[in-house]
């Protein structure tokens, strides 16, 4: 980047309080941002900065890698996974007699992707003013919008998969609140059937009920007291998500009464290429917007890797 000024790094440090508005680095960044915003080429570079920021933040908010075999495919790669299945068998035989041949075999799963897109807008004068605070908010809000879109899609896929298989042996109902016995059973069942450590994923207000259960070490309890977050319970990773909903329709994507206990390898997923970026200005209202597109996909393949606890 020109002038060796990392705009999104400075914006991030400003957001976290590591840098103040009076810091020289912030002042230099604001001058540089204003300079870029004054030309069409410079505004293209600002859009690219937002795209690069999303790519660097992706691993922090994409929850799919917790749940499946995951790859970041580069442009030109063939987006497919090799599904290795157990095919080798052992036999009881008489000494020196014939043993049937057997082999592991593979199938190929071709990955299909959808495009997640965000198009943040602000006033052109705002971006030309070079305010690092406004730019930091634009970065954060764009990241959060993409994060919520990914989380909503994952829960939609899990819900569709569970409704499709209708496996009553992998479902239980608790009344009023989450039961410790139900959660232990779900974790043990998924681990027993898949051999993979599960992930407990759901609405944060639901996963927070796990804090009251037994089974945490003293170190884990202290960490919970310090951070308010759970890392793991009985070997299962805990992912509690804040409310994710469509602001236009009010539809909530992360169910507040349904907890998913999921194999850490329940399917396959990944991204393809980097984030595509572009920008434009409008003379109708003197606004400026940037568009961010990224290809992302996930498919669920293992019916025994999903246990649902519903709270009624």
N, C-alpha and C positions, 0 to 999 in steps of 0.2 A: 504494500500500500504506500502511496506517495507520502513523503515526509516522515515515514516510519512512525506514524501515529495510529495506534490500534484503537479505533473509535469504540468498538463494542466492549473491549476490555476496560477502558476508562469509564464508559457508561455503567458497566456492571459494578465497578468499584465505587462509583458515585452512588449507585442505588443501595449498596450495602454499608455506606458510610465510611469506607476506607479512604475516600477522597472527598474533599469539601469543595464548594463552589469557588473558594478563594485559592485553591491549589493551582500551581502553575500548569500542571498537566491538564487540568480541566479547562483552564483558559486557552491553552494551545489547541486542545481538541475542539473547543467551541469555535475558535477562529478557523480551524481547518474545515469543520462541518459547514460553517457559513460560506466558506470559499467554494466548497464542492456544490452546495445547493444553488449557487448563483449561475451554474451552467447546466445544460442538458447532459453533457458527458459526466459532469460531477454528480448529478442526481442519479444517473445510471450506476455510478460507483457506490452511492449510498444504498441503493437497492441491493447491490451485490454484497455489501457489508451485512445487511440484514439476513441475506441468504446464508452467508458464511457463518454468522452467529447461530442460526438455526441448526446448521449441520454440526457445529461444535457442541451445541446443547442437547442434541438428539438423544444421546445415550443416557442423559439424566432424566428424561421424561417419558421415553418410549417404554411401556410396560411389557410389550410383547416378548423381549428377550428373557424375561423371567419365566415365561410359560411355554416356550417352544425352542426347537432348533432354529437358530437365527443367523442370517448372513447379510452383510452389506455388499450387494452386487455392484460392481463398477460398470459403467457404460461399455458395452461390447462383450460383457460376460454373458454366458448362457444361464438364465435364471432357473436353475433346477436343483433339486435335492436328490441324493441317492438314499433310498430307503432300504437299509440292510435288515433282513429278517432272519430269524434263527431257522436253519434248515439241517444242521448237523445233528445226527441222532446217535445214541449209544445202544448197543445190543448185548444181550447175554448169549454167548455162543459156546459150542463145544470146542475144546482145544484144537487149534490148527484148522478150524473150519472157516467157511466163507463168511465175510462180513459185508453186508450191503453198503454201497457207497452213498454218501450224502454230502451236501455242500450248503454253505450259506448262499443265499441268492439275494439279488437286489432288484428293486423296481425304481423307476425314475418318476419323480413328481415334478411336473413343470409348474413353476410359481407364476401366479397371475397377480398383477398389481392394480391398485386403484390410485388415483391422484388425490392427495389432500392439499388444499389450496387456501391461502389466506391473502387478503388484500387490504392491509391497513391504510387508512386515509387520515390526512391532517391538512391544515391550511398551509399553502405555499409559503406565506410569510413566516409561519412558525418554524418551518424547516430552514428557511433562509436566515432566520435570526440566529441559528446555530446553538440554541439552548440545549445543553447536554441533558438537562433534566427531562425535557420533552422527548429527546431521542431515546433516553433510557426507558421511559414509559412506553414508547412505541415498540422497542425491542421486547420488553417484558410482556406487553399485552399480546404481541404477535406470537411469542413463544407459548404463552398460556393458552391461546386459542388453538394452536396446533396440538398442544399437549391434551387439551380436553377433547379435541376431535379424535385423536388416537385412542384415548381411554374409552370414549363412547363407542367407538367401532369395536374394540376388543370385547366389551361387555355385550354388545349386540351379537357378535359372533358366538360368544359363550352361551348366551340365551337361546339363540337359534339352534345351536348344536344340541343343547340339552333337551329342548322341545322336540327335536327330531328323533332322538334315540329313545326318550321316555323310559329310562332305566330306573325302575322303582327301587332297586337294590342300592342305588347311589343317591338316594334322596331321603331326607328326614325333615320333620316339622317340629319346631319348638314353639312353645306358647309364651308370649310376653317378652322374652329376652333370650339371648343366645345361651344354650346349655353347654357347660364344660364337657359333659359326657358325650354330647353330640359331636362337638368339635374333635375330641380325642378319637372317637370312632371314625370320623371322616378322614382325619389325617392318617390314621393307621390303615384304613381300607385302601386309600389311594396309594400309599407306599407299598402295601402288600401286593396289590394288583399290578403295579407298574414297575416297582423297584426303584422309583425315582422319588426324591424328596419333594413333598408338595409345597405349593404356594397357597396361602390363605389370602384371598383378595375380595374386597368389598368396600362399601361405604365406610368412611372413617369412624362415624359414630357407632357403627356396628362392630368393627374390628377393635375399637377401644374398649369394648366390654371384656375382651380377652385379658386386659390388665388385671382384672379381679380374680383370675383363675390361679390355681396352684401350678407349680412346675417351672417357675422362673428361678434362676440362680440369684444369689444376693447381688452379684455384679450386674445382672440384667435388670433387677429391680431398681438399682441405683441409676442405671442408664435411662430407664423409663422416667424416673423422678426428675432427672436433669433435662431430658429432651422432650418428654411427653410422647415419645414414639416407641413402638414395638419393633424390634428387629426380627425376632424369631420366637416360636413357641413349639416345644416338643420337636425341634428339628425342622419345622416348617417356617419358611419366610413369610412375614406378615406384610401385606401391602394394603394400607388403608388410604382410600382416595377421598379428597374433598368433593363437594357436590359438583357434578358435571351435568349440565343441562343446556338445552337449546333456549337461548334467551328470547328468541322470537315466538316460540310455541309453548315454552315452559316444560317441555318434555324432559324428564330426568333419565339419563342414560345409565347411571350407576344405581341399581335398585337399593332402596334403603331397608328392605326387609328380606334380602337374599344374600347369603354368603356363599362364595364359590371356593371350594378346596380343589386345587388343580395340580395335576402333575407338572413338574417343571419342564417336561418334554411332551406336551399334549399334542403338538402339531409342528408346523413349519411356518417361518415368516422371515421377513427381511425388507430392506429398502433397495431401490435400484437407482443408481446414479446419485448426483448431488441435488441440491435445491436449485431449481431454475428461478431466475429473478428478472423482473422488468419493472418499469415505472412510467408514469405519465402525469402531466399536469392538465388541469381543466380551466379554460377561461370563463366558463359559465359561472363558477363560484370561487375561482382562484384557489382551488384545492390541489393537493398532490397525493398520489397513492402509489404504493409499490405492490407488486404481486409476487407471491411465493408459491411454487408448486413443487411437490415431491412425490415420488412413486413409492407406495408402501403396500405390503400385503401380508396376510396371515391366514392360514387354514388349520382347522382342528381335525385331527385324524384318529385320535385314540379315545374311544368311548369309555374305557375303564379309567381314564385319567381325570374324570370330572365328577365331583360329589357336590351336591347342592344342599344347603341347610336353609330352610325358609322359616321366617319368624311370623307367626300369626297372632 
